[in-house]
């Protein structure tokens, strides 16, 4: 009696939209799926700014991956940061606090995503965190609410002004949403909370080197968003390139070469993306090209050139598609479909056909912008659409329910129920940064370069 052959092993790198949707699409197939991710949660990245501004808790937008996949018996989850992929041996190497491990595969789906790009000025990160992870959001929550607390203590008028000045760099969806929520915090949610300062005196600056707000949206929607931000008291600085950033402020350069400085203690970086270092590793081994932010130029079916068993999906693939959640979801499902066809002995190589479901960005409570094909709208209707779409794509009924309750409290009322920032968060962030730096010494280096446009964080 011979042993039954082992089922086809699919390794999925990453637990974001691309990795999760690829895994779930294989739930009924005769395969074994291993999800390798550096975190134990699936992150709904488009709502990170609401964690940073006290609207939502991190648990509502980052459920445990194991819990999400608990009913999928052919899937397992392993914690580890992937440090190497051997395409010839079909082996993935990962590192975790428990040590180094290797995992062999028959098919590989790489959904490692992208991180923040500082356009070669990585030192800016110390004083202007990005917004790509739960750690980023919690760090910013502490800095934003901490600025108001320190301003209440200070008796130096110049220092109070610095503490009550918030600079958001990047006028894409993430930057617009972040600036709008900080403005609502200052003018509405924190009213009456302090005795020495008036939060409404806060200065919020949204700056971008581009000449328009939301440049990836229709021009009229960008103008509508800019008008609404100005109504909220946000200063919109366009054609303003960041040339310096330190603990106390940001230096800008205009197209004519003139320079200006905004004194600010709290800065948020929302301008540009850099692909995961795994993109460079895959390109080096396969001979594939990468674009200027390090994304891999894949075949039309999302496979790696010369390696039909390897698929690169989501923010790590370069197929001239926007960097939105829907691209990651659909490309992950497409990769799963190609694996299914291959196992069934059917022809593969079908090109990935992206179904554009539009783009959305919320500016403030009761106001958003949305475009779906030729349909464009701004204001309350777009905001309701934004609420509905984001609720649908949140994972789990409990998370949808609690998110809806928090939105009711924050948008109909004035409360922000998630304002806690702890020393433990700060220490954990420092430990994570040290861990990532240590891993970075072993990973292929990439040079972050400007994206054609600001990162689009809205899922639609």
N, C-alpha and C positions, 0 to 999 in steps of 0.2 A: 504494500500500500504506500503510495507516494504522497508526500505532503502537498497540500494545495498551494499554488503560487501566491506569494505575498501580493496584496492589492497595490495598484499603482500609487506611488507616493508623491503627493503634491506638497511642496513647501511654499508657504506664502510669507514673504518678508514684509512686515508692517501690519498694524491693526487699525489703520485709518479707513476712510471710505473705500479706497480701492481694494485693500486687503480683505476687509470685512465682507464686501459684496462678492468678491471672488470666492471666498470661503463658503458663504451661505448659498451661492449658486451651485455648489458641488454637493449639497446636502444629500441628495438622493442618488448620487452616482457611486459606483463600486470603486471608490478611491479612499485613500487614507490622507488626511490633510493635517499638516503641522503648521501652525501660525507662530512665527518667530517675531517678537516685537520687543523693543527696548523699554516699553511701559506695559503695565498690566491692564490698561484701559483703552477703550475706543473713544477717541476725542471728536466731538462735534465742534470743530474749530471755528466755524462762523459765529458762534456765540461766546467766544472767549472774552470779548470786550465787556460782556455783561457780567462775567465773573469778576473782571478787574474793577468794575464800577459798582459792585455790590448788589446787582439785581438778582443774579442766580448763584447757586453754590456750584462748586466744581463737580460734585457728584451727579448733578442733573444733566450735565453735558459730557460727562466722561464715565459712563458705566463700565464696570469690570468686563473685560473681554470674555473671561471664562463664564460669566453669568449670561452674557449675550448669546454665547454658543453652547450653553449647558444642555440643550436638547438635541444638538447635532452630534450624534454618536460617532460619526466618522472623523470628527475634528478634535485636535488637542492644541493647547496653548502652551508655549514655552517662552519664558522671559530671558531675553538676551539681546545684546547689541551686536549686530552682524559686523564682523571685522574683515571677512574675506569670503570670496566666492570663487571656487575653482570650477570653471566651465567644462574643462576636459574631464575631470574626475567626477563632476556633478556632486560637489560637496560644498556645504555652507559652514563656515566657522563663525561661532558667536561667543561672546564673553558676557558673563554675568558675575555678580558677587560670589557665586559658588565656583567660579573657575571658567575654563575654556571648554567648549563642546563642539563637536562636528555633527552635521546632519546631512545624510545623503538624500538625493531627490531623483525622481523620474521626470517630473515637470516642476518648473520654478516660476512663481509669480512675484516680481519685485515691485512692491508698492511702498517704497521707503519715503516717498514724499519729498518735501523741500523745507529748508529753514530760512532764517532771516538773512538778508544780504545787507552789509553796510558799505558796499561798493569799495572794498579794499581798506576801509577805515574801521577795522574790527575793534579798536580801542573805544569807539563810541558806545559799544554795548554796555560798558560799565555804568554809564550815566544815562543811557536811553535804551531800556530793554525793549525787545520786540514783543510780538504777541503771536507766538506759534505753539505754545505749550501751556499746560496747566501751571507749571512753575512760573512761566512768564506772567500769566494773569494774576497769580497770587502775589508775585513780586510787585507788580504795578498797583494792585489793590493797596498794599502796604504803603507804597510811595504816594499814591493819590490821597488817601485818607490821612496818612501821616503828615502830609504837607499842611493840611488844614489844622491838625493838632499842634504842630510846631509853630504855625503862625499865631495861634491863640496864646502860646507861651512867650513869644518874642515881643520885645519892647523897642526893637530897632525898626523904624519904618521902612528902610531900604530892604532889610531882610524879610519883612512881612510881604513886601511887594514881590520879591523873588519867590517866596514860598507859595504865594497865591497866583503865580503865573505858570501856566501849563502849556507846553509846546508839543504838538503832535506833528511829526514829520511824515508826510505822505498823504495825498488827498485822494487815494483810492477808497474803496468801500470800507476797509478796516479803519483808516484814518478818519473818514467822515463820521462813521458810527462812534468811534472813540471820542472825538471832539464834541459831538452832539451830546453824548452821555455825561461827559465831564461838565458841560455847560448846564445840563439839567440838574446835576448834583449841586452845583454852586448856586443856581438861581431858585431851585425848588426843593430838592430833597433835604438839603442841610439847613434850610431856613429855620431860625430860632434855636439852632443847636449850640451856638457859641455866644459868649458874652463880650469878649474883647474885640473880635473881628466880625465882619459881615461877609459871609461866603459869597454873596452876590457881587462883591467887589473883585472877585477873581477875574484874571485875564486869561482867556483861552485862545491860543494861536494855532491855526492849521496851516502848515507850510508845505510847499511842493515846488520842485524845480520845473514841473510841467506848467503850461499856461492855462490849465483848466482843472476844475474839480471833476472827479469821476470821469477821466478822459476815455475810459473804455465804454462808457455809456453814450447814448445820444446827446448831442450838444445841449438841447433844451432841458434835458433831465439834469445835466451837470449844472446848468444855470439855476434851475429850481432848487437843487440841493444847496448851492452856494447862498442863494437868497435866504433860505430857511436857517442856515447856520448863522448868517449875519443877524437875523431876527433874534436868534438865541444869544447874541452877544459875542459870537466867535469871530476873531479877526482872521480873514482868509488872505494868506500871503502866497501869491503865485509867482512863477519865474524867480523863485528864491532857492538857490542851491546852497546846501549846507557845506560849509568849508571848514568849520571848526565846532567842536562840541566838548564841553567840560562840565565840571560839577555845578557851576553856577550859571551856565547859559549856553546859547547857541549862536554861532556866527554864520551869517548868510551873505551870499554874493548875488547881485542882480546881473542881468544880461549885459549891462553897460560897464560891468566891472566894479561898481560901487559896492561897498560892504556896510552891513549893519549888524547889530547884536541885540538879542533879546535875552535879558536876565531872567533865568528860570531855574528853579531847583528840580522840578519834575518834568521829565521829557519822555515821550513815547515814540518809538521808531516803528513806522508802518510803511516803509518805502523799499520795496524790492525783495526778491527771493533768490536763494542759492540752492541748487539741487543737492540732494544727499551725495556724499562722497562715493557712494556705491555706483553712481552713474559713471564716474571716471574709471572706476575699477572694471566695470562691465565693458566700457568702450575700449580700454586698453587690451583686454583679452580677446575681444571679438573683432576689433578693427572698426567698430561703429563710430560715427561722428557724434559730437556733442554740440549743443548750441551754446550761446554765450553765457548762459547761467548754469551750464553743466548738465542739462537734460539730454537723455540719450535719443538719438534719431533712430527710431524703430521702423520695422517694416509696416505696411498698411494694416496688418492684422495684429499689431502691437507686439510681435515677436522680435527678439534680438537677431540682427543679421547673422546668418550662419548657424543659428541655434534655435530651431523651431520649437524646442522644448522649453525655452525661456521667454517669459513675457514681462515687459516693463509697462506699468500702467500708472495712471494718475499724474501727479505733478512731476514724476521723474521721466516721463516720456515726452519726446518732442514730436508732435504731429500737427503743429500750427493750430492748436485748440486753446481755449481760455483755461486759466488755472482755477477752475471752480469745482465744487464738490460733485456736480453731476458728471463731469468728465471722468473723475475717478470712479464713481459708482458704475457707470456704463462700461468703461474700459475693463474694470475688474470682472464684470459679468461676461463681457466678450471673451476675455482670456479663458474663463471657465468653460464657455461654450466651445472654444477651439480645442481645449483639452478633452472635452466630452466627445467631440467628433473624431479626434485622433484615436481615442480608445475604442470607438465603435467602428473603426476602419473606414470612416467617411473622409472625403476630401477636406483638407484644411486650407488655411490661407485667405479666408474671407476677410475683406477689409473692414475695419472698424468704422461703423457709420454712427457718428454722434448725433443724437437728437437734442437739439438746443431747446431747453425749456425756459430760457430767458435768464435775466439777471436782476437782482434786487439789492437794495441797500436802504437801511433805515437811517433817518437823519435825527429824528427825535420822536417822542411819543406822538402818535396820531399823524406822523408824516414820514413817508418813505418814497423812493422812486423805484419804478419797475418797468422793464421792457421785455416783452415776449414776442419775438418776431417783429411785425410792424406795429404791434400794440404798445403804446407808451403811456404811462400815467404817473402822476406825482401827487402826493397828499394822502388823505385818509384812505382812499380805495387801495392805493399801493401798500399802505401800512397794514391793512387788514389782510391783503394777499400775502404779505411778508410773514405775518403771524401764522397764518394757516399753513404755509409751505414749511416753515421751520418746525412747527409742531408735528407735522406729518413725518418729517425725517429724523426727529429725535427717536432714539431707541428705547422702547419700553413704555407701557401704559403709565406706570408710576411716575416716570420722568416727565411724561407729557402733562400729567395732572398737576404735579408740583410746580412745573414751569409755568403753567397757565395761572396757578394761584399766585406765584411770585410776580408775574407780569401784571396781574390785577392789582396787587398791593402797590407795585412800583409805578405803574402807568396811570391807573385811575386814582390811586391815593398818592402819598408822598414818600412812603417808606422805602428803605433799602435794608432788607433783612440780613444781608451778607456783608457786613462791614468789618468783620473780625480779621485782624492781621496779627500774627504772632512771631516771636523771636525764632521759634522752631522753623517757620517757613524760611526765614532769612538764612539760618544755619544750614538747612537742607538744600537751599539753592546754591550756597557756596560749595557744599560737598558735591553736588551734582556737577557744577562747573569744573571742579577739580577732576572729577571722574571723566568728564567729556574731554578735557584737555589731555588726560593720560591716554584715552583711547585715540584721540586725534593724532598722537605721535605714531600710531601704528596703522593709520588709515591713509589712503592716497589723498594728497592735498588737492583742493580745488580752489580756483581763484574766483570768488564771487564777482559777477559783473552785472551792470544794470540790466533790468528786465525791460522789454519794450514798453511796458506800462506798469503801474502799481499793481501789486498782488490783489486779485479779486477773491475776497473771502466769502462773499455771499453765496449760499447754496440756494438754488432756485430750480 
